[in-house]
Amino acid sequence: MKKRNMKNKLFISSIIFIILICINVITNAKYIFEYSFAVANVNIDLSKPVIEVIDIENSNIGYEKYANKTHQIIIKIKVVEKNIDIALDSLDPREIEVRVDQTKQDPIIKVFETGRNNDEIYYDIWIANIQGNGKLSLIIAEGAIRDTKDMKSEKKVIDTQITVDNMAPMVIYNKHIIGENKVEVVLNTLEPIRKIEGWEEYRSSTEFRKIFTSNIAFKLQLTDYAQNSIDVEIVITEAGKLGNFII
């Protein structure tokens, strides 16, 4: 009987010992978990500021793919980054390079901050007095935008898809007597020009014609897509004559 009681006591003691060990393990695990959770909340920013183009505006209304030195170009951009609420984020015009057909230009450049929203800053880059002839592009230098963690933006190349043209169109015109009292005038240009009131677009935007039934002399202004103009003197003295081709 004593042996049985002894065994029961040993059994109960073993169970109590095992329960105490389990409680101790669970308690230690609990503290380890809470400590690890606190470490996971450390804020680490490894992302660079990102520059995105939102829109490009051109004051050359109706012919936005062309511009000359009289037009204003506005490039709207968005900067996305986590830590932006500091003065270092301001975009400096000196960090922007303007090129026309890869040739560096020196236009007027102004930068305006237009708003902030959470992790985003919005800017308007305003450009005017663009010289040269060719495709317009902008380069925003590497590190132009820098956040509080000293993460710097990468170099951003912006192809505006705008052709800068500061040359007046070159024009040749021919006259052709097509019947009594009728003279046909055909204008040919080396580049597309805007529609001419009263003239017919002949075979393309570089060729226009008109038929005159009386003699006349006047100056006709021709304007290309970039808004460069030239005056062409039209003189008709052959109306009422019979003949062939006249230059």
Buried (B, 14 or more C-beta within 10 A) or exposed (E): EEEEEEEEEEEEEEEEEEEEEEEEEEEEEEEEEEEEEEEEEEEEEEBBBBBEBEEBEBEBEEBBEBBBBBBBBBBBBBBBBBBBEEEEBEBEEEBBBBBBEEEEBEBEBEBEEEEEEEBBBBBBBBBBBBBBBBBBBBBBBEBBBBBBBEBBBBEBEBEBEBBBBBEBBEBEBEBBBEEEBBBBBBBBBEBBBBEBEEBEEBEEBBBBBBEBEEBEEEEBEBBBBBBBEBEBEBEBEBBEEEEEEBE
